[in-house]
Every structure is written in C-alpha cells, then in structure tokens.
Amino acid sequence: MMKKLKFTQLIGAAFALGAFALSTPSSAETVNFAWTPNPQTPQVDVAIAKGYFKDAGIDLNIVSFQSGREGFEALLGGQVDFTFMAEFPAATGALTGQKFGVVADLARFTGSRIIGSAKYSELKSPADLAGLKIGTTLGTNVDYYLSEVLKGAGVTAEVVNAAPADLAPALVRGDIQAAVMFPTFYSQAKKALGDDYRELVAPGYNVHFIIAASQGAIDGKEKMIEAFLGALAKADADVKADPEAAMEAVAANLKGAMGADGLKAMWKNVDIGLTLNEDLQSLLVSEGSWIVSKGVVKAEAPTMESIRPYLVDGPLKAVAPSMVTLP
C-alpha cells in the first residue's frame, strides 16, 4: 500500500544483473521515503506499479518535498528512512559531519548544458563563454558545473546569482547573456527564447540521482534496507528489459507533466542503472573541495578516504553484488 504523507517544510532545498536476492523482513514494515515523481528514477515507478515493495514486506509511505535538499533535511531530522536527491547535498552533508549514508545511485544525467541566446553568442564551444555575463543559482550543483566548464576552458566570465525560475526570463530580457540552470527549466528557456535559443552541452559534470538512508536505518534496519534495494534492483532489471513499459509507469505518475515522447527524448541523456561506484565517490570529493574553496563550509577539503564511509555499500552488495564496484 502506498500512502501520501505531508510534513511541514523544514528550514534550511537492461544490464544483466545476474542473480540478486530480494531480502524480505519477517513482517510488513512501514518505510518513509522522500520522493516526488520525476523523469529520472523509473526504478521507483516500476517497483511501485508492480508491487515489488509490498512483495518485499514493505509498507511504503511516499513523502513529497519540493526539492531533494528538503528531503535530505527530513532524513537528517529522522522523519524519513530514505530520500531521493541529486548528489550535491550529500557532499555538503559529509563536509559538515552529518549522519547518513548513500546506499544507491539510480541514474546519471549526462546532458548538462549552458543555455544562451544567438543575440550574444552561438555557443559553439566553452571558449565562447569568455567575458559573458552568466546567470546561475550560486552554491548549487549547476554553479559547480559552470565553474568546472570555465576552468576546463581556461576562460573567465561574470557569474551572477539568480533564482532558478528567474534565469530564463533574465536571458530573454538581456540581463544575462547565458545561463546554467536546472534541467527542469530547459524546456521553459527553449520556449521563451524561440529561434534565438542556443545550447552548449559541455562535459564536466553528470548529475547523479541517489538514494540516501538515515543513520537510524543504517544502524538498526539493515534487512529493511536490503529489502528496499532488492525491490529497486528487481525494477531496474525490468526497466532495462522493457523501457517502453517503464516510460508508461513514469508518465502515469507524472500525471501529464511529461508524456512518453518527452521521456524518450530526455532518456537519451540519462544513464539509467542501479549502481554504487567510484565515479560517485570521486564526484563527491570534487564537489566537496569546490564547496570548501568557495568558503561555503569551513572544513578540510575531503579525500577519497574521508568520503568513503558515506557510501554504505553493504546492503546493495548483499542483494545485487554486481552493481557495486567500490574499493
């Protein structure tokens, strides 16, 4: 059974699987999961639609928040057992010594881009960003991405802060000459700019959509975590085997926000597959070092060794060992 819960807003934002075990608690257990329907995590949609959580002995309570950061705050406060989010809040959480663990990486968005207008630049390469006034939301993963692109190109630009919803209108008005925004705003920018729309898909950052577990779950509910991940692993195999059916499940939960055609186009830039590997570990180290360099958090820059304990791979390794490649 899936229930809908509401909490007050917190202050603070097919691979061949081989054999995997679906660990099942001895009786149904209520599990609170901070997740909102989205295009990038079809394993959740499929597991819900096919009753895999119920089969695993889990009575799943879906808790909706406006952002992954808010879900993470709920996790740290003990209000949920799991949260879905992009990886960036985990880097900040590790730097500040928060108690949690990343237990799975569901998908990677590989289409991060800089959006501009033909009035200012054709954006044929990162070098074209030199000297532009670029808007982004400071202190977020898109700000990190822009920094990596500029550094890689060896150019400088004027970077200004703007709220996510304000970036496309600012670009249309000419307040900025390019923008780095969250993927959910790409279509808005394309519609607003019309024929002037330009984009540069530049390497430097892939968003990782992860599952984090509370410290309480990690310390005392290992079998529950294994059951939860086992359901997702089973759904992951289904997504690989029949992506069209997975799109239908996702579209149904999105309730008209995006159809199968839109999902098919987006998934060209999404690497879907349950895993936990060194790519995520390296990214968290890089993001943590960037956060420290910006003075956002006063801490020592992280290392591969200091980040490793936050990647709790035991439960996923127990149900799907081929999905884990951490040292």
C-alpha positions in Angstrom: 0.0 0.0 0.0 1.3 3.4 -0.9 0.3 6.3 1.3 0.8 10.1 0.9 2.2 11.9 3.9 2.9 15.6 4.4 5.4 17.2 6.7 5.8 20.9 7.5 8.6 22.4 5.4 11.9 22.2 7.1 14.1 25.2 7.5 17.3 25.0 5.6 16.5 22.9 -0.6 19.0 -3.9 -19.3 22.3 -4.6 -17.7 22.4 -8.3 -16.9 22.0 -8.3 -13.2 22.9 -11.9 -12.6 21.2 -13.4 -9.6 20.2 -11.0 -6.9 18.4 -11.7 -3.6 15.3 -10.0 -2.6 15.6 -9.8 1.2 12.3 -9.7 2.9 11.6 -8.7 6.5 9.6 -11.2 8.6 6.5 -8.9 8.6 5.4 -5.8 6.7 7.4 -2.7 7.9 6.4 0.9 7.4 9.1 2.7 5.4 9.1 6.5 4.9 10.6 7.5 1.5 11.1 11.1 0.5 10.4 11.0 -3.3 8.5 13.0 -5.8 7.5 11.7 -9.3 10.2 12.7 -11.7 11.5 11.6 -15.1 14.9 10.2 -14.0 14.1 7.4 -11.5 11.9 4.8 -13.3 13.0 2.0 -11.0 10.8 3.6 -8.3 7.8 4.0 -10.5 8.1 0.4 -11.8 8.6 -1.0 -8.3 5.5 0.8 -7.1 3.4 -0.2 -10.1 4.4 -3.9 -9.9 4.1 -4.2 -6.1 7.7 -5.0 -5.5 8.0 -3.1 -2.3 4.9 -4.9 -1.0 6.3 -8.2 -2.1 9.5 -7.3 -0.1 7.4 -6.8 3.1 7.5 -3.0 2.9 4.5 -0.7 3.5 5.8 2.3 1.6 4.9 5.8 2.6 5.8 8.3 0.0 6.7 11.7 1.4 6.8 14.6 -1.1 9.0 17.6 -0.9 9.7 20.4 -3.3 13.4 19.6 -3.6 15.9 16.9 -2.8 17.6 19.2 -0.3 14.4 19.4 1.7 14.1 15.7 1.6 17.7 15.4 2.8 16.9 17.7 5.7 14.0 15.4 6.6 16.3 12.4 6.5 18.8 14.1 8.8 16.0 15.0 11.2 14.8 11.4 11.4 11.5 12.0 9.6 12.2 9.6 6.7 14.2 6.4 6.3 15.3 7.2 2.7 15.4 10.2 0.4 16.0 10.6 -3.3 18.1 13.6 -4.4 20.9 14.7 -6.6 24.3 14.0 -5.0 25.3 17.6 -4.2 23.6 17.9 -0.8 25.5 14.7 0.2 28.8 16.5 -0.4 27.7 19.3 1.9 26.4 16.8 4.4 29.7 14.9 4.5 31.7 18.2 5.0 29.5 19.2 7.9 29.7 15.7 9.6 26.0 14.8 9.2 24.9 11.3 9.9 23.6 9.5 6.8 24.7 7.1 4.1 24.4 6.9 0.3 23.1 3.4 -0.4 22.4 3.5 -4.2 22.9 5.5 -7.4 19.8 5.2 -9.6 20.7 7.2 -12.7 23.1 9.8 -14.1 22.0 12.8 -16.2 24.6 13.3 -18.9 23.1 16.3 -20.7 24.1 19.2 -18.5 24.3 22.3 -20.7 24.8 26.1 -20.8 21.9 27.9 -22.5 22.4 31.2 -24.4 20.9 33.5 -27.0 22.0 34.0 -30.6 21.9 37.7 -29.8 25.1 37.3 -27.8 26.9 34.1 -28.8 26.4 31.0 -30.9 28.0 28.9 -28.0 29.9 26.6 -30.2 32.5 25.8 -27.6 33.2 26.6 -23.9 35.7 29.2 -25.1 32.7 31.3 -26.3 31.8 31.8 -22.7 34.7 34.1 -22.1 33.6 37.6 -20.9 29.9 36.8 -20.9 27.5 37.6 -18.1 26.3 34.2 -17.0 23.4 33.6 -14.6 23.2 30.6 -12.3 22.0 29.7 -8.8 25.0 30.1 -6.6 26.0 27.4 -4.2 24.3 24.6 -6.1 25.4 21.8 -8.4 24.7 24.0 -11.5 27.1 26.6 -10.1 29.7 23.8 -9.6 29.1 22.7 -13.2 29.7 26.2 -14.6 32.9 26.5 -12.6 34.2 23.2 -14.0 33.4 24.2 -17.6 35.1 27.6 -17.2 38.1 26.1 -15.5 38.4 23.4 -18.2 38.2 26.0 -21.0 40.7 28.3 -19.2 38.3 31.3 -19.5 36.6 33.7 -17.1 33.1 35.2 -17.1 31.0 37.4 -14.9 28.8 34.9 -12.9 25.7 36.4 -11.3 23.2 34.8 -8.9 19.5 34.2 -9.8 16.7 32.0 -8.6 16.1 29.0 -10.8 12.8 30.3 -12.2 14.3 33.8 -12.9 17.1 32.6 -15.2 15.1 32.1 -18.5 13.3 35.5 -18.2 16.6 37.2 -17.4 18.1 35.7 -20.5 15.2 36.9 -22.6 15.4 40.4 -21.2 19.1 40.6 -21.8 20.0 40.9 -18.1 22.4 38.0 -18.7 23.9 36.6 -21.8 23.9 32.9 -20.9 22.5 30.7 -18.1 23.2 27.5 -16.3 20.0 26.2 -14.9 18.5 23.0 -13.5 17.3 20.6 -16.3 13.7 21.0 -15.3 13.9 24.6 -16.8 15.5 23.7 -20.1 12.2 23.5 -21.9 11.0 26.8 -20.5 14.1 28.5 -21.7 13.8 27.0 -25.2 10.2 28.1 -25.5 10.9 31.6 -24.2 13.9 32.2 -26.5 12.4 30.7 -29.6 14.7 31.0 -32.6 17.4 32.7 -30.5 17.8 29.6 -28.3 21.3 28.2 -28.2 22.8 25.5 -26.0 26.2 24.1 -25.3 26.3 20.5 -23.9 29.7 20.7 -22.3 31.5 17.9 -20.4 32.4 18.4 -16.8 29.5 17.2 -14.7 26.9 14.4 -14.7 24.2 14.7 -12.1 23.9 11.5 -10.0 20.4 10.7 -8.7 21.0 8.9 -5.5 19.2 7.2 -2.6 20.4 8.2 0.9 19.5 6.3 4.1 19.1 7.7 7.6 21.7 6.8 10.2 18.9 5.1 12.2 18.1 2.8 9.3 21.8 2.1 8.7 22.5 1.3 12.3 19.4 -0.8 13.1 17.5 -1.8 10.0 19.9 -3.5 7.6 17.4 -6.1 6.4 14.9 -3.4 5.7 17.4 -1.5 3.6 18.2 -4.8 1.7 14.5 -5.4 1.1 14.1 -1.8 -0.2 17.1 -2.0 -2.5 16.1 -5.5 -3.6 12.8 -4.2 -4.9 14.6 -1.4 -6.8 17.1 -3.9 -8.2 14.2 -6.1 -9.5 12.6 -3.0 -11.0 15.9 -2.0 -12.5 16.1 -5.2 -14.5 12.5 -4.6 -15.7 13.5 -1.1 -16.9 16.4 -2.5 -18.9 14.2 -5.3 -20.4 11.2 -3.1 -21.3 12.0 0.7 -21.3 8.7 1.4 -23.1 6.7 0.0 -20.2 8.9 1.8 -17.8 8.1 5.1 -19.6 4.4 4.4 -19.2 4.8 3.9 -15.5 6.8 7.1 -15.1 4.3 9.1 -17.3 1.4 7.8 -15.3 2.9 9.1 -12.0 3.8 12.4 -13.7 0.1 12.9 -14.5 0.5 14.7 -17.8 3.6 16.7 -16.9 5.6 14.7 -19.4 4.5 12.0 -21.9 6.3 9.0 -23.3 7.7 11.0 -26.2 9.2 13.6 -23.9 10.6 10.8 -21.7 12.2 9.1 -24.7 13.9 12.3 -25.7 15.1 13.0 -22.2 16.4 9.5 -21.6 18.8 9.9 -24.4 20.7 12.0 -21.8 20.1 9.7 -18.8 22.2 6.7 -17.9 19.7 4.6 -16.0 21.0 1.8 -13.9 21.3 0.9 -10.2 24.9 1.1 -9.1 27.3 2.3 -6.4 30.8 3.0 -7.8 34.0 5.1 -7.6 32.6 7.7 -10.1 30.2 9.0 -7.4 32.9 8.9 -4.8 35.2 11.0 -7.0 32.5 13.5 -7.7 31.7 14.0 -4.1 35.3 14.7 -3.4 35.5 17.2 -6.2 32.3 18.9 -5.1 33.3 19.0 -1.5 36.7 20.6 -2.4 34.9 23.2 -4.5 32.5 24.0 -1.7 35.4 24.5 0.7 37.3 26.6 -1.9 34.2 28.9 -2.2 34.1 29.3 1.6 30.5 28.0 1.8 31.6 25.5 4.5 34.7 25.9 6.7 36.2 22.4 6.7 39.2 20.5 5.4 38.9 19.5 1.7 37.6 15.9 1.5 39.6 13.0 0.2 38.6 9.6 -1.3 39.3 8.1 2.2 37.2 10.7 4.1 34.2 10.3 1.7 34.3 6.5 1.5 32.4 5.9 4.8 29.4 7.9 3.5 29.0 5.3 0.7 27.3 2.4 2.5 27.6 -0.4 0.0 26.8 -3.4 2.2 23.1 -3.6 1.6 23.3 -3.2 -2.2 26.2 -5.7 -2.3 24.0 -8.2 -0.4 21.2 -8.1 -2.9 23.0 -7.3 -6.2 26.8 -7.6 -5.8 27.5 -7.0 -9.5 26.1 -3.4 -9.1 28.8 -2.4 -6.5 32.4 -1.6 -7.7 33.7 0.4 -4.8 37.2 -0.3 -3.5 
